[in-house]
Amino acid sequence: MNTSEIYLIAMLIIFSVPYLIWRLGNTEYWAPLVVVQIITGILLGPGVLGAALPQYYNFVFNPTVITALNGVAWWAVMLFVWIAGIELDLGEAWRYRRETSITAGLALGTPLLLGCIAGAAMLATPGWIGPMAQDWQFVLGVGMACAVTALPILILFMEKLELLRQPIGQRILRYASMDDVAIWGVLALILLDWERVGRQASFLIGFAVVTVLLRRLMRAIPERDRWYVGLIWLAACGFSADWSGLHFMVGAFLAGAVLDGQWFDQKKMDLLRHHVLLAVMPVFFLSTGLRTQWDVGGAAVFVAAAWLLAASVGGKLAGIHLAGRILRWAPGEASMIGWLLQTKALIMIIFVNILLDKHIITNETFTALLLMAVASTMLTVPMVTPLLRRVGHLVARAA
């Protein structure tokens, strides 16, 4: 077979297998399609399929096909992060700044602290820290991975639970948005390269100047042109950030964060996010699964994943409950908000993909963090649904 035929076999597997598992297994309650796609990507990776059927794995997922799949995956995830940046509403966060800063700060800081402790413990065993990482970069990277809230997946879950347009849903979006900004800021700090600091400074200064001009342009042109200009801006920022040594994902987020959501029709933006998830993000999930490894031992990876999950979920819930006590929330309110905010999935997977690309973590650490993200996401709907039955009257609470 030629390369195009093998590539299409891979695409057939990517789209058919997760869908059939999700539809025939009726997994929507505890594992939405996006979660099934991530799990399928892990199962199709070298640690599972590659170990069980190495000849088949090496035939379908040969280096040429993987290179082609990675090209699709890079653009897909850039689009996804760009949309997440556009949907940030920092103005609303500023309006409720006391409540938002207390809640978002504790929701991020507590799991970050526990995650850093977990990361420091992992340093004692060889095989977890990447060859290009300093200890502080590894510890902070693992800690932030435990603190991440997956804003785009949170939006999907709140739509499913009919919370998104409710006052409490908008509150949760404010908290997650502030944490999203912090995540990318910490990532930029971790990736700071003193040998290329001149390039990075040039990128940030140039980005700030061009942003002012771009915002003037976007206000002056009709909406149909804003979509095209936005995509050109996305590609330019991705290239410039990668050239500077930060990573194209940092550029993609910044490209979206400086654009106002009100410049785009919300229904079209929702459709774009839906279509990206439907048509191209499954390729990213597969390419993510292809990077999983178990070389330090399967049991060790699962133990590390369990330890990281406890730090992530426990830290998020503890931080939110502390915020609830300070702000005098109603009983049950903190639990519902905490379980929604502990959702990991895509943004955390994107975050740790970057750490892996920069050799700050190893494939084994990546696998443990990926398993933690899947488990965290699968817990969300089953934990929040019964809580909603008991405290459903709180959804109209604006602050």
Residue pairs with C-beta under 8 A, 6 or more apart in sequence:
1 9
3 64
3 65
3 68
6 59
6 60
6 62
6 65
7 65
7 68
7 69
9 60
10 60
10 61
10 65
10 69
10 286
11 283
13 44
13 60
13 286
14 282
14 283
14 285
14 286
15 282
17 40
17 44
18 33
18 36
18 37
18 39
18 40
18 282
18 285
19 33
21 27
21 36
21 40
22 28
22 31
22 32
22 33
22 36
27 35
27 36
29 381
29 382
29 385
30 378
30 381
30 382
31 39
31 378
32 156
32 157
32 160
32 381
34 153
34 156
34 277
34 281
34 285
34 345
34 346
34 377
35 345
35 374
35 377
35 378
37 281
37 282
37 285
37 286
38 285
38 288
38 289
38 345
38 349
38 370
38 373
38 374
38 377
39 374
40 285
40 286
40 289
41 285
41 286
41 287
41 288
41 289
41 290
42 48
42 289
42 292
42 367
42 370
42 371
42 374
43 49
43 289
44 61
44 286
44 289
44 290
45 289
45 290
45 291
45 292
46 57
46 290
46 292
46 293
47 292
47 293
47 294
47 298
47 367
48 292
49 56
49 57
50 57
50 58
50 61
61 290
66 287
66 290
69 283
69 286
69 287
70 287
72 280
72 283
72 284
73 280
73 283
73 284
73 286
73 287
73 288
74 248
75 280
76 276
76 280
76 281
76 283
76 284
77 249
77 252
77 281
77 284
77 350
77 353
78 234
78 238
78 248
78 249
78 252
79 234
79 252
79 272
79 276
79 280
80 152
80 273
80 276
80 277
80 281
80 284
80 346
80 350
81 249
81 252
81 253
81 256
81 347
81 350
82 230
82 234
82 252
82 253
82 255
82 256
83 152
83 256
83 269
83 272
83 273
83 276
84 151
84 152
84 180
84 253
84 256
84 347
85 252
85 253
85 254
85 255
85 256
85 257
85 258
85 259
86 230
86 256
86 257
86 259
86 260
86 261
86 264
86 269
87 151
87 152
87 155
87 256
87 261
87 269
88 177
88 180
88 181
88 256
88 257
88 261
89 173
89 174
89 177
89 261
90 177
90 178
90 181
92 170
92 174
93 100
93 104
93 174
93 177
93 178
96 171
96 174
96 399
99 171
99 327
99 399
100 174
100 175
100 178
101 178
102 323
102 326
102 327
103 175
103 320
103 323
103 327
103 337
104 174
104 175
104 176
104 178
104 179
104 182
106 319
106 320
106 322
106 323
107 147
107 149
107 175
107 179
107 316
107 319
107 320
107 323
107 338
107 341
108 147
108 178
108 179
108 182
108 319
109 147
109 319
110 315
110 316
110 318
110 319
110 322
111 143
111 146
111 147
111 311
111 312
111 314
111 315
111 316
111 319
111 342
112 143
112 144
112 146
112 147
112 315
113 143
113 315
114 143
114 146
114 311
114 312
114 314
114 315
115 142
115 143
115 144
115 145
115 146
115 147
115 308
115 311
115 312
115 315
116 139
116 140
116 142
116 143
117 143
117 311
118 142
118 143
118 146
118 307
118 308
118 311
119 138
119 139
119 140
119 141
119 142
119 143
120 139
121 307
122 128
122 129
122 138
122 142
122 304
122 365
123 129
123 135
123 138
123 139
125 296
125 300
127 295
127 296
127 300
127 362
127 364
128 138
128 296
128 304
128 361
128 362
128 364
128 365
129 135
129 138
129 360
129 361
129 362
129 365
130 138
130 355
130 356
130 358
130 359
130 360
130 361
130 362
130 365
131 359
132 358
132 359
132 360
133 141
133 359
133 360
133 361
137 190
137 360
138 360
138 361
140 186
140 189
140 190
141 190
141 352
141 355
141 360
141 361
142 308
142 361
142 365
142 369
144 183
144 186
144 187
144 190
144 351
145 308
145 312
145 348
145 351
145 352
145 355
145 369
145 372
146 308
146 311
146 312
146 315
146 372
147 179
147 183
147 312
147 315
147 316
148 179
148 183
148 344
148 347
148 348
148 351
149 175
149 176
149 179
149 180
149 316
149 341
149 342
149 343
149 344
149 347
150 343
150 344
150 345
150 346
150 347
150 348
150 373
150 377
151 173
151 176
151 177
151 180
151 347
152 273
152 346
152 347
153 343
153 345
153 346
153 347
153 377
154 172
154 173
154 176
154 340
154 341
154 343
155 164
155 173
155 273
157 340
157 343
157 380
157 381
157 384
158 164
158 169
158 172
158 173
158 340
160 381
161 381
161 384
161 385
161 388
163 169
163 172
163 340
163 388
163 395
164 173
166 395
166 396
167 395
167 396
167 397
167 398
167 399
168 333
168 336
168 337
168 394
168 395
168 396
168 397
169 395
170 398
171 337
171 397
171 398
171 399
172 337
172 340
172 341
175 337
175 341
176 341
179 341
180 347
181 257
183 347
183 351
184 250
184 253
184 254
184 257
187 247
187 250
187 351
187 354
188 246
188 250
190 355
190 360
191 245
191 246
191 247
191 250
191 354
191 358
192 200
193 200
193 245
196 244
196 245
199 243
199 244
199 245
200 244
200 245
200 246
202 244
203 240
203 241
203 243
203 244
203 246
206 240
207 237
207 240
207 254
211 258
214 229
214 233
214 258
215 258
215 259
215 260
217 229
218 226
218 229
218 230
218 259
218 260
218 263
219 263
221 229
223 263
223 264
223 265
226 263
226 264
227 264
227 268
230 255
230 259
230 264
233 255
233 259
234 252
234 255
234 256
236 255
237 251
237 252
237 254
237 255
238 248
238 249
238 251
238 252
238 255
239 248
239 251
240 251
241 247
241 248
241 249
241 250
241 251
241 252
241 254
242 248
242 251
247 354
247 357
247 358
249 350
249 353
249 354
250 354
261 269
281 346
288 349
288 353
288 370
291 353
291 356
291 363
291 366
292 363
292 366
292 367
292 370
293 362
293 363
293 364
293 366
293 367
294 301
294 364
294 367
295 363
295 364
296 364
300 364
301 364
301 367
301 368
301 371
302 368
302 371
304 364
304 365
304 368
305 367
305 368
305 369
305 371
305 372
305 375
308 368
308 369
308 372
309 372
309 375
309 376
312 342
312 344
312 372
312 376
313 342
313 376
313 379
316 338
316 341
316 342
317 334
317 335
317 338
317 339
317 342
319 338
320 334
320 335
320 337
320 338
320 341
321 334
321 335
321 338
323 329
323 334
324 333
324 334
324 337
325 334
330 391
330 394
330 397
331 391
332 387
332 390
332 391
332 394
333 391
333 394
333 397
335 387
336 384
336 387
336 388
336 391
336 394
339 379
339 380
339 383
339 384
339 387
340 380
340 384
342 376
342 379
342 380
343 376
343 377
343 380
344 372
344 373
344 374
344 376
344 377
345 373
345 374
345 376
345 377
348 369
348 373
348 376
349 370
349 373
352 361
352 365
352 366
352 369
352 370
352 373
353 366
355 361
355 366
356 362
356 363
356 366
361 369
388 395
